[in-house]
Amino acid sequence: MKFRNIFSKPGGTLPTAAISALCVAFILLASAMTASGETKDKVPAGSRTVVTAAGATFPLPFYNEAFKAYWQRNSVPVTYAGIGSSKGMESLRNLQTDFVGIDVPPTREQLDSLPAQAVVVPMCVGAVEIAYNLEGVDNLRLTGELLADIYLGELTRWNDPRIAAVNPGKQLPDKEIYPIFRLDGSGTTYAFTYYLSQTSGEWKSSVGTGMHPQFPHGVAATGTPGIATLIEKIPGAIGYASSGYSVAYNLQRAEIQNAAGNFMLPTAESIAAAAREASATNIMITNSTAPEAYPISCFSWVMLYKEQDYAGRSRGEAEATVCVLRWLAGPEAQVIASRLNYAPLPTEVAAKALETLDKVTYKGKEIK
């Protein structure tokens, strides 16, 4: 049984080939501390302004809490609209935001489409959780291949023998499976389909990886909140959502089998285990071989222009933007991430993030 797309039309897919060329720039060991050893996240006098951002919904729970804390700390409001990675990129291209959130490293083509040079900065590590609505069935276990077949429409009943085989002792109902997917351009979808392509040859050849691929089966929703709402309302539904949404919507979460054969829930510890595999040649950490890793873990980034003197921006606006991002990559904000089922940035990645932000300028001069 196939379901119509109920919100809008999907677009194309994002190719994966250009990712590897960007890896070295993102994951290098470096230090971005001042001579006194303190991070440069203090808002200079006269710099206070509203910082406006938009983009990926994947880090939205973290950003919401972090920016509340930043307001309390510095009295600088930061607004972040979770409109998806694709629309976030558009807002940066159209000079509508100070920075944007993305869940997929941009391709060279995307970078070249911007009116000026941009920098990409890692900000958090999270998970794509598999949430479901199945009364009386807790701690459901699934493999990547089973997930792919559910979204391909090849597994349509919850009591299918293949699902039962990895859930011994559980009473699975004879109920239809309703897979929910994102229709808008989404980095969360990219990470999810990247993982499915790693674990299912059929998925890789027939659907592949993308921010808005052509899902062959299921019900479409706009945004991660849209997915979570439909799962909450439809018995038998299953879908993917970024860290924190399952808790926020009180949804059941599935244990997903990792490359080592262990079934793992997305926790700060299991996400951190996957993040430790990050390196200069590996920033996609899905399907990690670490025994305790949650297999659908991934980084989330922000993008901003390297030269902040554009579109009539003041130095104060530039300083406020860079200061909030320095704070977001630092230890105080990363503790907030850990509380929300994200993992803190690995030490070397956080250092590179701060080093990159130190290269952002206003009228050619470093922003102190």
KAZI-V430927 format. One record per residue. N is the residue number from 0. RES is the residue in one letter. OMEGA is omega in whole degrees, -180 to 180 (* if undefined). Layout:
n->N res->RES omega->OMEGA
n->N res->RES omega->OMEGA
This chain:
n->0 res->M omega->179
n->1 res->K omega->-177
n->2 res->F omega->-178
n->3 res->R omega->174
n->4 res->N omega->-166
n->5 res->I omega->-178
n->6 res->F omega->-180
n->7 res->S omega->-177
n->8 res->K omega->177
n->9 res->P omega->177
n->10 res->G omega->-179
n->11 res->G omega->-179
n->12 res->T omega->179
n->13 res->L omega->180
n->14 res->P omega->-179
n->15 res->T omega->-168
n->16 res->A omega->-174
n->17 res->A omega->-174
n->18 res->I omega->-172
n->19 res->S omega->-179
n->20 res->A omega->-178
n->21 res->L omega->-170
n->22 res->C omega->-175
n->23 res->V omega->-178
n->24 res->A omega->-173
n->25 res->F omega->-170
n->26 res->I omega->176
n->27 res->L omega->177
n->28 res->L omega->-180
n->29 res->A omega->179
n->30 res->S omega->179
n->31 res->A omega->-178
n->32 res->M omega->175
n->33 res->T omega->-179
n->34 res->A omega->-180
n->35 res->S omega->-180
n->36 res->G omega->-180
n->37 res->E omega->177
n->38 res->T omega->-175
n->39 res->K omega->-179
n->40 res->D omega->179
n->41 res->K omega->-179
n->42 res->V omega->-179
n->43 res->P omega->178
n->44 res->A omega->180
n->45 res->G omega->-177
n->46 res->S omega->-173
n->47 res->R omega->-178
n->48 res->T omega->175
n->49 res->V omega->176
n->50 res->V omega->-175
n->51 res->T omega->-179
n->52 res->A omega->180
n->53 res->A omega->175
n->54 res->G omega->-170
n->55 res->A omega->173
n->56 res->T omega->-179
n->57 res->F omega->-179
n->58 res->P omega->-171
n->59 res->L omega->178
n->60 res->P omega->178
n->61 res->F omega->-178
n->62 res->Y omega->180
n->63 res->N omega->-179
n->64 res->E omega->-179
n->65 res->A omega->-178
n->66 res->F omega->171
n->67 res->K omega->179
n->68 res->A omega->-180
n->69 res->Y omega->176
n->70 res->W omega->180
n->71 res->Q omega->-177
n->72 res->R omega->-170
n->73 res->N omega->-177
n->74 res->S omega->176
n->75 res->V omega->180
n->76 res->P omega->176
n->77 res->V omega->177
n->78 res->T omega->179
n->79 res->Y omega->179
n->80 res->A omega->179
n->81 res->G omega->-176
n->82 res->I omega->-178
n->83 res->G omega->-176
n->84 res->S omega->-177
n->85 res->S omega->180
n->86 res->K omega->175
n->87 res->G omega->177
n->88 res->M omega->178
n->89 res->E omega->-179
n->90 res->S omega->176
n->91 res->L omega->179
n->92 res->R omega->-178
n->93 res->N omega->176
n->94 res->L omega->-178
n->95 res->Q omega->-176
n->96 res->T omega->177
n->97 res->D omega->173
n->98 res->F omega->180
n->99 res->V omega->175
n->100 res->G omega->178
n->101 res->I omega->180
n->102 res->D omega->180
n->103 res->V omega->176
n->104 res->P omega->-176
n->105 res->P omega->175
n->106 res->T omega->177
n->107 res->R omega->178
n->108 res->E omega->179
n->109 res->Q omega->178
n->110 res->L omega->-179
n->111 res->D omega->-180
n->112 res->S omega->180
n->113 res->L omega->-178
n->114 res->P omega->179
n->115 res->A omega->-179
n->116 res->Q omega->178
n->117 res->A omega->174
n->118 res->V omega->-178
n->119 res->V omega->-171
n->120 res->V omega->177
n->121 res->P omega->-176
n->122 res->M omega->179
n->123 res->C omega->176
n->124 res->V omega->-179
n->125 res->G omega->-177
n->126 res->A omega->165
n->127 res->V omega->-179
n->128 res->E omega->174
n->129 res->I omega->-178
n->130 res->A omega->-178
n->131 res->Y omega->-180
n->132 res->N omega->-176
n->133 res->L omega->-175
n->134 res->E omega->177
n->135 res->G omega->-179
n->136 res->V omega->178
n->137 res->D omega->178
n->138 res->N omega->175
n->139 res->L omega->178
n->140 res->R omega->178
n->141 res->L omega->173
n->142 res->T omega->177
n->143 res->G omega->180
n->144 res->E omega->177
n->145 res->L omega->177
n->146 res->L omega->179
n->147 res->A omega->-178
n->148 res->D omega->174
n->149 res->I omega->-178
n->150 res->Y omega->173
n->151 res->L omega->-178
n->152 res->G omega->-180
n->153 res->E omega->172
n->154 res->L omega->-172
n->155 res->T omega->180
n->156 res->R omega->-177
n->157 res->W omega->-180
n->158 res->N omega->176
n->159 res->D omega->-178
n->160 res->P omega->-180
n->161 res->R omega->176
n->162 res->I omega->180
n->163 res->A omega->-176
n->164 res->A omega->179
n->165 res->V omega->178
n->166 res->N omega->-178
n->167 res->P omega->178
n->168 res->G omega->179
n->169 res->K omega->178
n->170 res->Q omega->-179
n->171 res->L omega->-176
n->172 res->P omega->174
n->173 res->D omega->-173
n->174 res->K omega->-180
n->175 res->E omega->177
n->176 res->I omega->178
n->177 res->Y omega->179
n->178 res->P omega->180
n->179 res->I omega->-180
n->180 res->F omega->178
n->181 res->R omega->177
n->182 res->L omega->-180
n->183 res->D omega->179
n->184 res->G omega->-167
n->185 res->S omega->172
n->186 res->G omega->176
n->187 res->T omega->176
n->188 res->T omega->179
n->189 res->Y omega->-179
n->190 res->A omega->-180
n->191 res->F omega->-178
n->192 res->T omega->174
n->193 res->Y omega->178
n->194 res->Y omega->179
n->195 res->L omega->178
n->196 res->S omega->176
n->197 res->Q omega->-171
n->198 res->T omega->-179
n->199 res->S omega->178
n->200 res->G omega->180
n->201 res->E omega->178
n->202 res->W omega->-178
n->203 res->K omega->-176
n->204 res->S omega->-174
n->205 res->S omega->-178
n->206 res->V omega->177
n->207 res->G omega->-175
n->208 res->T omega->178
n->209 res->G omega->176
n->210 res->M omega->174
n->211 res->H omega->180
n->212 res->P omega->177
n->213 res->Q omega->176
n->214 res->F omega->-177
n->215 res->P omega->-171
n->216 res->H omega->174
n->217 res->G omega->-178
n->218 res->V omega->-176
n->219 res->A omega->175
n->220 res->A omega->179
n->221 res->T omega->178
n->222 res->G omega->176
n->223 res->T omega->175
n->224 res->P omega->177
n->225 res->G omega->177
n->226 res->I omega->-178
n->227 res->A omega->-180
n->228 res->T omega->180
n->229 res->L omega->177
n->230 res->I omega->-180
n->231 res->E omega->-172
n->232 res->K omega->-173
n->233 res->I omega->174
n->234 res->P omega->-178
n->235 res->G omega->-178
n->236 res->A omega->174
n->237 res->I omega->179
n->238 res->G omega->-179
n->239 res->Y omega->-178
n->240 res->A omega->-180
n->241 res->S omega->-176
n->242 res->S omega->173
n->243 res->G omega->-176
n->244 res->Y omega->179
n->245 res->S omega->178
n->246 res->V omega->-178
n->247 res->A omega->-178
n->248 res->Y omega->179
n->249 res->N omega->-179
n->250 res->L omega->173
n->251 res->Q omega->179
n->252 res->R omega->-180
n->253 res->A omega->170
n->254 res->E omega->-177
n->255 res->I omega->-179
n->256 res->Q omega->179
n->257 res->N omega->-175
n->258 res->A omega->178
n->259 res->A omega->179
n->260 res->G omega->-179
n->261 res->N omega->177
n->262 res->F omega->-172
n->263 res->M omega->168
n->264 res->L omega->175
n->265 res->P omega->177
n->266 res->T omega->178
n->267 res->A omega->-178
n->268 res->E omega->-177
n->269 res->S omega->176
n->270 res->I omega->178
n->271 res->A omega->178
n->272 res->A omega->177
n->273 res->A omega->-177
n->274 res->A omega->-180
n->275 res->R omega->178
n->276 res->E omega->-180
n->277 res->A omega->179
n->278 res->S omega->180
n->279 res->A omega->180
n->280 res->T omega->-178
n->281 res->N omega->176
n->282 res->I omega->173
n->283 res->M omega->-171
n->284 res->I omega->175
n->285 res->T omega->179
n->286 res->N omega->178
n->287 res->S omega->178
n->288 res->T omega->179
n->289 res->A omega->-175
n->290 res->P omega->-176
n->291 res->E omega->-175
n->292 res->A omega->168
n->293 res->Y omega->-167
n->294 res->P omega->180
n->295 res->I omega->178
n->296 res->S omega->-179
n->297 res->C omega->175
n->298 res->F omega->169
n->299 res->S omega->-173
n->300 res->W omega->166
n->301 res->V omega->176
n->302 res->M omega->173
n->303 res->L omega->-180
n->304 res->Y omega->-178
n->305 res->K omega->175
n->306 res->E omega->-173
n->307 res->Q omega->178
n->308 res->D omega->180
n->309 res->Y omega->175
n->310 res->A omega->176
n->311 res->G omega->-180
n->312 res->R omega->176
n->313 res->S omega->175
n->314 res->R omega->178
n->315 res->G omega->178
n->316 res->E omega->179
n->317 res->A omega->180
n->318 res->E omega->-180
n->319 res->A omega->180
n->320 res->T omega->-178
n->321 res->V omega->-179
n->322 res->C omega->-179
n->323 res->V omega->180
n->324 res->L omega->174
n->325 res->R omega->180
n->326 res->W omega->-178
n->327 res->L omega->179
n->328 res->A omega->-176
n->329 res->G omega->-172
n->330 res->P omega->-178
n->331 res->E omega->179
n->332 res->A omega->-178
n->333 res->Q omega->173
n->334 res->V omega->177
n->335 res->I omega->178
n->336 res->A omega->-179
n->337 res->S omega->-180
n->338 res->R omega->-174
n->339 res->L omega->179
n->340 res->N omega->163
n->341 res->Y omega->175
n->342 res->A omega->177
n->343 res->P omega->176
n->344 res->L omega->172
n->345 res->P omega->-173
n->346 res->T omega->-177
n->347 res->E omega->179
n->348 res->V omega->177
n->349 res->A omega->178
n->350 res->A omega->178
n->351 res->K omega->178
n->352 res->A omega->-180
n->353 res->L omega->178
n->354 res->E omega->179
n->355 res->T omega->179
n->356 res->L omega->177
n->357 res->D omega->-180
n->358 res->K omega->177
n->359 res->V omega->-173
n->360 res->T omega->169
n->361 res->Y omega->-174
n->362 res->K omega->176
n->363 res->G omega->-178
n->364 res->K omega->179
n->365 res->E omega->177
n->366 res->I omega->-176
n->367 res->K omega->*
